[in-house]
Amino acid sequence: MGNHLKTDIGQLDQFVHTLNDSVKDLEEARSALEHVRGDQIGTSRLDQACDDFQKRWKYGSEQLSEMIGAIKEGVKANKLSYEEMETNLAKALKQMEQQGTSAGGGK
């Protein structure tokens, strides 16, 4: 079974950082466009389209940020669970080794 399931804790940690960076990048992109007003571009129809886009972009990016945040928290929780499992397994194996040695199973 050990050959079939492997978890790279470092990769999980990197994934959390990547998700965090993506939320920052999304917010920076939205903020960079926030100061541009539709009435600075041209026709009233284009101005309205730009204003509508800004509203949808703000709402969509906020929703996406929330979803990415939830995924990030789930990955962090999984990473902590794997670390805890590895720690507990190492303790259990060490304890079994010590019991085997003290019971005369060693040299």
Backbone as JSON Lines, residues from 0, in Angstrom:
{"i":0,"aa":"M","n":[0.82,-1.19,0.0],"ca":[0.0,0.0,0.0],"c":[0.87,1.25,0.0]}
{"i":1,"aa":"G","n":[2.01,1.19,0.64],"ca":[2.88,2.35,0.73],"c":[3.37,2.84,-0.63]}
{"i":2,"aa":"N","n":[3.4,1.96,-1.6],"ca":[3.83,2.34,-2.94],"c":[2.74,3.05,-3.73]}
{"i":3,"aa":"H","n":[1.53,3.01,-3.26],"ca":[0.41,3.56,-4.02],"c":[-0.06,4.93,-3.53]}
{"i":4,"aa":"L","n":[0.17,5.25,-2.3],"ca":[-0.3,6.52,-1.75],"c":[0.87,7.27,-1.15]}
{"i":5,"aa":"K","n":[1.19,8.38,-1.79],"ca":[2.28,9.21,-1.3],"c":[1.79,10.65,-1.28]}
{"i":6,"aa":"T","n":[2.1,11.35,-0.21],"ca":[1.74,12.74,-0.09],"c":[2.98,13.54,0.2]}
{"i":7,"aa":"D","n":[3.22,14.52,-0.64],"ca":[4.37,15.4,-0.47],"c":[3.91,16.64,0.3]}
{"i":8,"aa":"I","n":[4.24,16.69,1.58],"ca":[3.82,17.79,2.45],"c":[4.32,19.12,1.89]}
{"i":9,"aa":"G","n":[5.52,19.14,1.38],"ca":[6.07,20.37,0.81],"c":[5.25,20.86,-0.37]}
{"i":10,"aa":"Q","n":[4.75,19.93,-1.19],"ca":[3.92,20.33,-2.32],"c":[2.59,20.9,-1.85]}
{"i":11,"aa":"L","n":[2.02,20.33,-0.8],"ca":[0.78,20.89,-0.24],"c":[1.01,22.31,0.25]}
{"i":12,"aa":"D","n":[2.13,22.5,0.92],"ca":[2.48,23.83,1.42],"c":[2.65,24.81,0.25]}
{"i":13,"aa":"Q","n":[3.31,24.36,-0.81],"ca":[3.5,25.21,-1.99],"c":[2.15,25.55,-2.64]}
{"i":14,"aa":"F","n":[1.25,24.58,-2.66],"ca":[-0.08,24.8,-3.23],"c":[-0.83,25.87,-2.44]}
{"i":15,"aa":"V","n":[-0.71,25.83,-1.12],"ca":[-1.34,26.85,-0.27],"c":[-0.79,28.23,-0.63]}
{"i":16,"aa":"H","n":[0.53,28.32,-0.8],"ca":[1.15,29.6,-1.17],"c":[0.68,30.06,-2.55]}
{"i":17,"aa":"T","n":[0.56,29.14,-3.49],"ca":[0.09,29.48,-4.83],"c":[-1.34,29.99,-4.8]}
{"i":18,"aa":"L","n":[-2.19,29.34,-4.02],"ca":[-3.58,29.8,-3.89],"c":[-3.62,31.19,-3.27]}
{"i":19,"aa":"N","n":[-2.81,31.4,-2.26],"ca":[-2.75,32.7,-1.61],"c":[-2.3,33.78,-2.59]}
{"i":20,"aa":"D","n":[-1.28,33.47,-3.38],"ca":[-0.79,34.42,-4.39],"c":[-1.85,34.72,-5.44]}
{"i":21,"aa":"S","n":[-2.63,33.71,-5.82],"ca":[-3.66,33.93,-6.84],"c":[-4.73,34.89,-6.34]}
{"i":22,"aa":"V","n":[-5.08,34.8,-5.06],"ca":[-6.06,35.74,-4.5],"c":[-5.48,37.16,-4.52]}
{"i":23,"aa":"K","n":[-4.22,37.3,-4.16],"ca":[-3.57,38.61,-4.19],"c":[-3.53,39.17,-5.6]}
{"i":24,"aa":"D","n":[-3.15,38.33,-6.57],"ca":[-3.07,38.77,-7.96],"c":[-4.43,39.2,-8.49]}
{"i":25,"aa":"L","n":[-5.46,38.46,-8.14],"ca":[-6.81,38.79,-8.57],"c":[-7.24,40.13,-7.99]}
{"i":26,"aa":"E","n":[-6.97,40.34,-6.73],"ca":[-7.32,41.61,-6.09],"c":[-6.54,42.77,-6.7]}
{"i":27,"aa":"E","n":[-5.26,42.55,-6.98],"ca":[-4.45,43.61,-7.6],"c":[-4.97,43.96,-8.99]}
{"i":28,"aa":"A","n":[-5.37,42.96,-9.77],"ca":[-5.9,43.23,-11.11],"c":[-7.19,44.03,-11.02]}
{"i":29,"aa":"R","n":[-8.06,43.65,-10.1],"ca":[-9.32,44.37,-9.94],"c":[-9.06,45.79,-9.46]}
{"i":30,"aa":"S","n":[-8.16,45.96,-8.53],"ca":[-7.85,47.28,-8.0],"c":[-7.23,48.18,-9.07]}
{"i":31,"aa":"A","n":[-6.41,47.6,-9.94],"ca":[-5.77,48.39,-10.99],"c":[-6.8,48.97,-11.95]}
{"i":32,"aa":"L","n":[-7.89,48.24,-12.17],"ca":[-8.93,48.71,-13.1],"c":[-10.0,49.55,-12.41]}
{"i":33,"aa":"E","n":[-10.01,49.54,-11.11],"ca":[-11.09,50.19,-10.37],"c":[-11.15,51.69,-10.61]}
{"i":34,"aa":"H","n":[-10.01,52.32,-10.77],"ca":[-9.99,53.78,-10.92],"c":[-10.39,54.23,-12.33]}
{"i":35,"aa":"V","n":[-10.41,53.29,-13.3],"ca":[-10.8,53.64,-14.66],"c":[-12.32,53.7,-14.73]}
{"i":36,"aa":"R","n":[-12.83,54.82,-15.13],"ca":[-14.27,55.01,-15.22],"c":[-14.7,54.92,-16.68]}
{"i":37,"aa":"G","n":[-15.87,54.42,-16.88],"ca":[-16.38,54.29,-18.24],"c":[-16.51,55.63,-18.95]}
{"i":38,"aa":"D","n":[-16.82,56.69,-18.2],"ca":[-17.01,58.0,-18.84],"c":[-15.69,58.6,-19.33]}
{"i":39,"aa":"Q","n":[-14.6,57.95,-19.07],"ca":[-13.3,58.41,-19.55],"c":[-12.94,57.79,-20.89]}
{"i":40,"aa":"I","n":[-13.74,56.86,-21.36],"ca":[-13.37,56.09,-22.53],"c":[-14.0,56.6,-23.82]}
{"i":41,"aa":"G","n":[-15.29,56.88,-23.82],"ca":[-15.89,57.29,-25.09],"c":[-17.38,57.43,-25.04]}
{"i":42,"aa":"T","n":[-18.05,56.71,-25.92],"ca":[-19.49,56.85,-26.08],"c":[-20.24,56.42,-24.82]}
{"i":43,"aa":"S","n":[-21.47,56.89,-24.71],"ca":[-22.27,56.55,-23.52],"c":[-22.53,55.05,-23.46]}
{"i":44,"aa":"R","n":[-22.71,54.41,-24.62],"ca":[-22.94,52.97,-24.65],"c":[-21.7,52.22,-24.16]}
{"i":45,"aa":"L","n":[-20.53,52.67,-24.59],"ca":[-19.28,52.06,-24.14],"c":[-19.05,52.34,-22.66]}
{"i":46,"aa":"D","n":[-19.38,53.56,-22.25],"ca":[-19.25,53.92,-20.84],"c":[-20.11,52.99,-19.96]}
{"i":47,"aa":"Q","n":[-21.35,52.75,-20.39],"ca":[-22.25,51.89,-19.62],"c":[-21.73,50.46,-19.59]}
{"i":48,"aa":"A","n":[-21.24,49.99,-20.73],"ca":[-20.69,48.63,-20.79],"c":[-19.5,48.49,-19.84]}
{"i":49,"aa":"C","n":[-18.64,49.5,-19.79],"ca":[-17.48,49.46,-18.89],"c":[-17.92,49.47,-17.43]}
{"i":50,"aa":"D","n":[-18.9,50.3,-17.11],"ca":[-19.41,50.34,-15.73],"c":[-20.03,49.0,-15.34]}
{"i":51,"aa":"D","n":[-20.81,48.42,-16.25],"ca":[-21.41,47.11,-15.98],"c":[-20.34,46.04,-15.77]}
{"i":52,"aa":"F","n":[-19.3,46.08,-16.61],"ca":[-18.22,45.12,-16.48],"c":[-17.54,45.27,-15.13]}
{"i":53,"aa":"Q","n":[-17.29,46.5,-14.71],"ca":[-16.63,46.74,-13.42],"c":[-17.44,46.13,-12.28]}
{"i":54,"aa":"K","n":[-18.76,46.3,-12.33],"ca":[-19.61,45.74,-11.27],"c":[-19.55,44.22,-11.27]}
{"i":55,"aa":"R","n":[-19.66,43.61,-12.45],"ca":[-19.62,42.14,-12.54],"c":[-18.23,41.62,-12.16]}
{"i":56,"aa":"W","n":[-17.2,42.3,-12.6],"ca":[-15.82,41.9,-12.31],"c":[-15.59,41.94,-10.8]}
{"i":57,"aa":"K","n":[-16.06,43.0,-10.14],"ca":[-15.89,43.12,-8.69],"c":[-16.6,41.96,-7.99]}
{"i":58,"aa":"Y","n":[-17.86,41.73,-8.35],"ca":[-18.63,40.66,-7.72],"c":[-17.98,39.3,-7.99]}
{"i":59,"aa":"G","n":[-17.65,39.04,-9.25],"ca":[-17.05,37.75,-9.62],"c":[-15.71,37.5,-8.95]}
{"i":60,"aa":"S","n":[-14.89,38.54,-8.9],"ca":[-13.57,38.36,-8.29],"c":[-13.69,38.15,-6.78]}
{"i":61,"aa":"E","n":[-14.67,38.79,-6.16],"ca":[-14.88,38.56,-4.72],"c":[-15.35,37.14,-4.46]}
{"i":62,"aa":"Q","n":[-16.26,36.65,-5.31],"ca":[-16.74,35.27,-5.17],"c":[-15.61,34.27,-5.39]}
{"i":63,"aa":"L","n":[-14.81,34.52,-6.42],"ca":[-13.68,33.64,-6.72],"c":[-12.67,33.65,-5.57]}
{"i":64,"aa":"S","n":[-12.42,34.8,-5.02],"ca":[-11.49,34.9,-3.88],"c":[-11.99,34.09,-2.69]}
{"i":65,"aa":"E","n":[-13.29,34.14,-2.44],"ca":[-13.86,33.36,-1.34],"c":[-13.69,31.86,-1.59]}
{"i":66,"aa":"M","n":[-13.95,31.42,-2.82],"ca":[-13.82,30.0,-3.14],"c":[-12.36,29.56,-3.03]}
{"i":67,"aa":"I","n":[-11.45,30.36,-3.53],"ca":[-10.03,30.02,-3.44],"c":[-9.62,29.97,-1.97]}
{"i":68,"aa":"G","n":[-10.13,30.9,-1.17],"ca":[-9.82,30.9,0.26],"c":[-10.3,29.62,0.93]}
{"i":69,"aa":"A","n":[-11.48,29.15,0.56],"ca":[-12.01,27.91,1.15],"c":[-11.15,26.71,0.73]}
{"i":70,"aa":"I","n":[-10.74,26.67,-0.52],"ca":[-9.86,25.59,-0.99],"c":[-8.54,25.64,-0.23]}
{"i":71,"aa":"K","n":[-8.0,26.84,-0.08],"ca":[-6.73,27.01,0.62],"c":[-6.83,26.48,2.05]}
{"i":72,"aa":"E","n":[-7.91,26.8,2.73],"ca":[-8.09,26.33,4.1],"c":[-8.2,24.81,4.15]}
{"i":73,"aa":"G","n":[-8.88,24.22,3.16],"ca":[-8.98,22.76,3.1],"c":[-7.64,22.09,2.88]}
{"i":74,"aa":"V","n":[-6.83,22.67,1.99],"ca":[-5.5,22.12,1.73],"c":[-4.63,22.25,2.98]}
{"i":75,"aa":"K","n":[-4.72,23.38,3.66],"ca":[-3.95,23.56,4.9],"c":[-4.36,22.53,5.94]}
{"i":76,"aa":"A","n":[-5.66,22.28,6.07],"ca":[-6.14,21.29,7.04],"c":[-5.64,19.9,6.68]}
{"i":77,"aa":"N","n":[-5.67,19.56,5.39],"ca":[-5.15,18.25,4.97],"c":[-3.67,18.13,5.24]}
{"i":78,"aa":"K","n":[-2.92,19.17,4.97],"ca":[-1.48,19.16,5.23],"c":[-1.22,18.91,6.71]}
{"i":79,"aa":"L","n":[-1.94,19.6,7.57],"ca":[-1.76,19.42,9.01],"c":[-2.13,17.99,9.43]}
{"i":80,"aa":"S","n":[-3.16,17.44,8.82],"ca":[-3.56,16.06,9.13],"c":[-2.47,15.07,8.73]}
{"i":81,"aa":"Y","n":[-1.9,15.26,7.55],"ca":[-0.82,14.38,7.11],"c":[0.4,14.5,8.03]}
{"i":82,"aa":"E","n":[0.73,15.72,8.42],"ca":[1.86,15.91,9.33],"c":[1.6,15.24,10.67]}
{"i":83,"aa":"E","n":[0.39,15.38,11.18],"ca":[0.03,14.74,12.45],"c":[0.09,13.22,12.33]}
{"i":84,"aa":"M","n":[-0.41,12.7,11.21],"ca":[-0.38,11.26,11.01],"c":[1.06,10.75,10.96]}
{"i":85,"aa":"E","n":[1.93,11.46,10.26],"ca":[3.34,11.06,10.18],"c":[3.99,11.08,11.56]}
{"i":86,"aa":"T","n":[3.7,12.11,12.33],"ca":[4.26,12.23,13.68],"c":[3.77,11.07,14.56]}
{"i":87,"aa":"N","n":[2.48,10.81,14.52],"ca":[1.91,9.73,15.34],"c":[2.42,8.36,14.91]}
{"i":88,"aa":"L","n":[2.57,8.16,13.62],"ca":[3.1,6.9,13.12],"c":[4.55,6.71,13.56]}
{"i":89,"aa":"A","n":[5.34,7.76,13.48],"ca":[6.73,7.67,13.91],"c":[6.81,7.35,15.41]}
{"i":90,"aa":"K","n":[5.96,7.98,16.2],"ca":[5.94,7.7,17.65],"c":[5.54,6.25,17.91]}
{"i":91,"aa":"A","n":[4.52,5.77,17.2],"ca":[4.05,4.4,17.4],"c":[5.13,3.39,17.0]}
{"i":92,"aa":"L","n":[5.79,3.63,15.9],"ca":[6.87,2.72,15.48],"c":[8.03,2.74,16.46]}
{"i":93,"aa":"K","n":[8.36,3.91,16.96],"ca":[9.44,4.03,17.95],"c":[9.06,3.27,19.22]}
{"i":94,"aa":"Q","n":[7.81,3.42,19.64],"ca":[7.34,2.74,20.85],"c":[7.36,1.22,20.65]}
{"i":95,"aa":"M","n":[6.94,0.76,19.47],"ca":[6.96,-0.68,19.18],"c":[8.4,-1.2,19.19]}
{"i":96,"aa":"E","n":[9.31,-0.41,18.66],"ca":[10.72,-0.8,18.64],"c":[11.26,-0.92,20.06]}
{"i":97,"aa":"Q","n":[10.92,0.06,20.9],"ca":[11.39,0.04,22.28],"c":[10.79,-1.13,23.06]}
{"i":98,"aa":"Q","n":[9.54,-1.43,22.83],"ca":[8.9,-2.56,23.5],"c":[9.51,-3.88,23.05]}
{"i":99,"aa":"G","n":[9.82,-3.97,21.77],"ca":[10.44,-5.19,21.25],"c":[11.82,-5.39,21.81]}
{"i":100,"aa":"T","n":[12.56,-4.31,21.95],"ca":[13.91,-4.39,22.5],"c":[13.87,-4.74,23.99]}
{"i":101,"aa":"S","n":[12.94,-4.14,24.73],"ca":[12.87,-4.4,26.17],"c":[12.3,-5.8,26.47]}
{"i":102,"aa":"A","n":[11.59,-6.39,25.52],"ca":[11.02,-7.72,25.72],"c":[11.99,-8.83,25.32]}
{"i":103,"aa":"G","n":[13.19,-8.43,24.96],"ca":[14.19,-9.43,24.59],"c":[14.2,-9.73,23.11]}
{"i":104,"aa":"G","n":[13.49,-8.96,22.34],"ca":[13.47,-9.18,20.9],"c":[14.69,-8.62,20.21]}
{"i":105,"aa":"G","n":[15.48,-7.78,20.9],"ca":[16.66,-7.19,20.29],"c":[17.88,-8.06,20.51]}
{"i":106,"aa":"K","n":[19.05,-7.57,20.15],"ca":[20.31,-8.33,20.28],"c":[20.84,-8.32,21.67]}
